[in-house]
Amino acid sequence: MVREVDVRVAAFLLATCLWPTVPHAAPAGETKPVLPAFSGTTTWVNRHGSIMVLDLGQDGELRGYFVNNAPGKGCRGIPYDLSGHMLGEAVDFHVRWRNGVADCLTETEWHGHMQPSRNGGLEIVAKWQRRSTLAPIGARKPMPQTGSDLFTLQVTTGLQSQIEID
């Protein structure tokens, strides 16, 4: 008898395996950053449907791209380069909304942390600040916009998982 495994169960099991539970020890006198127990490429989605693809290197360096899908915002549906850093659970990344297709004359920085989600997966909770990249005319520089985001890790296998029961 073959039984299909619910994707949510698979996501929970994967997140449980990936979430670091034991801190890594460093030799005496040497400070070693504690990184998540995974590296490689992951996909995250926020509540507005924006997509963030992160490639986490062994040194904590983040690279990837961000596709803005927020309603009523400019530069939608186009990938923009993302760079940043992850140290332990802390996550910082930056997007300059300019590429070979469009220039929205802004940049955004996020500062947050990774944590387990209520459904057993992972999420990134972050505050953001968006500011203009235009040089101000006159004495006043425009105030940056601020807000918060919640990104949820998307787990896809590409294949339907099955478990064979004896």
C-alpha positions as CSV (number, residue, x, y, z in Angstrom):
1,M,0.0,0.0,0.0
2,V,1.3,3.4,-0.9
3,R,0.5,6.5,1.0
4,E,1.2,10.1,-0.2
5,V,2.9,12.3,2.3
6,D,1.3,15.7,2.8
7,V,3.7,18.6,1.7
8,R,3.2,20.3,5.1
9,V,4.6,17.2,6.9
10,A,7.6,17.1,4.5
11,A,8.2,20.8,5.1
12,F,8.1,20.3,8.9
13,L,10.5,17.4,8.7
14,L,12.9,19.4,6.5
15,A,12.7,22.5,8.7
16,T,13.3,20.3,11.8
17,C,16.4,18.8,10.2
18,L,17.7,22.2,9.0
19,W,17.2,24.2,12.2
20,P,20.4,24.4,14.2
21,T,19.9,22.9,17.7
22,V,23.5,22.6,18.9
23,P,25.9,25.6,18.8
24,H,29.2,25.0,17.0
25,A,32.2,25.2,19.3
26,A,35.3,27.2,18.3
27,P,38.8,26.5,19.6
28,A,39.8,28.6,22.6
29,G,40.6,32.2,21.8
30,E,38.9,31.9,18.4
31,T,35.5,33.3,17.6
32,K,33.5,31.4,15.1
33,P,30.2,32.7,13.8
34,V,27.2,30.4,14.3
35,L,25.5,30.0,11.0
36,P,22.3,28.2,10.1
37,A,22.7,24.4,9.6
38,F,22.2,24.9,5.8
39,S,23.8,26.6,2.9
40,G,22.7,26.9,-0.7
41,T,19.7,28.4,-2.4
42,T,16.4,29.0,-0.7
43,T,13.2,30.7,-1.8
44,W,11.1,32.9,0.6
45,V,7.8,34.7,0.0
46,N,6.3,37.6,2.0
47,R,2.6,38.4,2.7
48,H,2.4,40.6,-0.5
49,G,3.6,37.8,-2.7
50,S,7.1,39.2,-3.2
51,I,9.7,36.5,-3.8
52,M,13.2,36.5,-2.4
53,V,15.8,33.9,-3.6
54,L,18.8,33.7,-1.3
55,D,22.1,31.9,-1.8
56,L,23.8,31.5,1.5
57,G,27.5,30.9,1.3
58,Q,29.5,29.0,4.0
59,D,30.9,32.4,5.2
60,G,27.4,33.8,5.8
61,E,27.4,35.9,2.7
62,L,24.0,36.3,1.1
63,R,23.5,36.8,-2.7
64,G,20.4,36.4,-4.7
65,Y,17.5,38.4,-6.1
66,F,14.2,40.0,-5.0
67,V,11.0,40.2,-7.1
68,N,8.6,42.9,-5.8
69,N,5.0,41.8,-6.2
70,A,3.4,44.3,-3.7
71,P,0.2,45.8,-5.0
72,G,0.5,49.6,-5.8
73,K,4.3,49.6,-5.7
74,G,6.6,50.3,-8.6
75,C,9.2,48.0,-10.1
76,R,6.9,45.0,-9.9
77,G,7.6,41.6,-11.4
78,I,11.3,42.2,-12.2
79,P,14.2,40.5,-10.4
80,Y,16.7,42.9,-8.6
81,D,20.0,41.9,-7.2
82,L,20.1,41.3,-3.4
83,S,23.2,41.2,-1.2
84,G,23.7,40.8,2.5
85,H,24.9,38.7,5.4
86,M,23.7,36.2,7.9
87,L,25.3,35.6,11.3
88,G,23.6,33.1,13.5
89,E,19.9,34.0,13.4
90,A,20.6,37.6,12.4
91,V,19.8,38.5,8.7
92,D,20.7,41.8,6.9
93,F,20.2,42.4,3.2
94,H,20.0,45.2,0.7
95,V,18.3,45.7,-2.7
96,R,19.0,48.6,-5.0
97,W,15.9,48.9,-7.3
98,R,18.0,49.3,-10.4
99,N,18.9,46.8,-13.1
100,G,19.1,46.8,-16.9
101,V,15.3,46.9,-17.2
102,A,14.2,49.6,-14.7
103,D,15.5,52.1,-12.2
104,C,13.0,53.0,-9.4
105,L,15.5,55.4,-7.9
106,T,15.3,53.8,-4.5
107,E,17.0,51.2,-2.3
108,T,15.8,49.1,0.6
109,E,17.6,47.6,3.6
110,W,16.2,44.8,5.8
111,H,17.4,44.0,9.3
112,G,15.9,41.0,11.1
113,H,16.3,37.4,12.3
114,M,15.3,33.9,11.3
115,Q,13.0,31.9,13.6
116,P,10.8,28.8,13.5
117,S,7.3,29.5,12.2
118,R,4.1,28.3,13.8
119,N,3.7,25.6,11.2
120,G,7.1,24.1,11.8
121,G,9.0,25.8,9.0
122,L,11.2,28.8,9.0
123,E,10.5,32.5,8.6
124,I,12.5,35.7,8.5
125,V,11.0,38.7,10.5
126,A,12.6,42.0,9.4
127,K,12.3,45.7,9.6
128,W,12.9,47.6,6.4
129,Q,13.9,51.1,5.4
130,R,13.5,52.4,1.8
131,R,15.1,55.6,0.7
132,S,15.6,57.5,-2.5
133,T,18.8,57.3,-4.4
134,L,18.3,60.7,-5.9
135,A,20.6,63.5,-4.7
136,P,18.4,66.0,-2.9
137,I,17.9,69.4,-4.3
138,G,18.0,72.0,-1.6
139,A,18.8,71.5,2.1
140,R,16.2,68.8,2.9
141,K,16.8,65.1,2.3
142,P,13.5,63.1,2.0
143,M,12.6,61.0,5.0
144,P,13.0,57.2,4.4
145,Q,9.9,55.0,4.4
146,T,9.9,52.2,7.0
147,G,7.9,49.0,7.7
148,S,8.2,45.3,8.5
149,D,8.1,42.1,6.6
150,L,7.6,38.4,7.3
151,F,9.2,36.0,4.8
152,T,8.2,32.3,4.8
153,L,10.6,29.6,3.6
154,Q,9.1,27.8,0.6
155,V,9.9,24.1,0.5
156,T,9.4,22.4,-2.8
157,T,10.5,18.9,-3.8
158,G,9.5,18.9,-7.4
159,L,8.4,15.3,-6.9
160,Q,5.5,13.9,-5.0
161,S,6.8,12.1,-2.0
162,Q,5.5,8.6,-1.2
163,I,6.0,6.2,1.7
164,E,5.5,2.5,1.2
165,I,3.8,0.9,4.2
166,D,4.4,-2.9,4.7
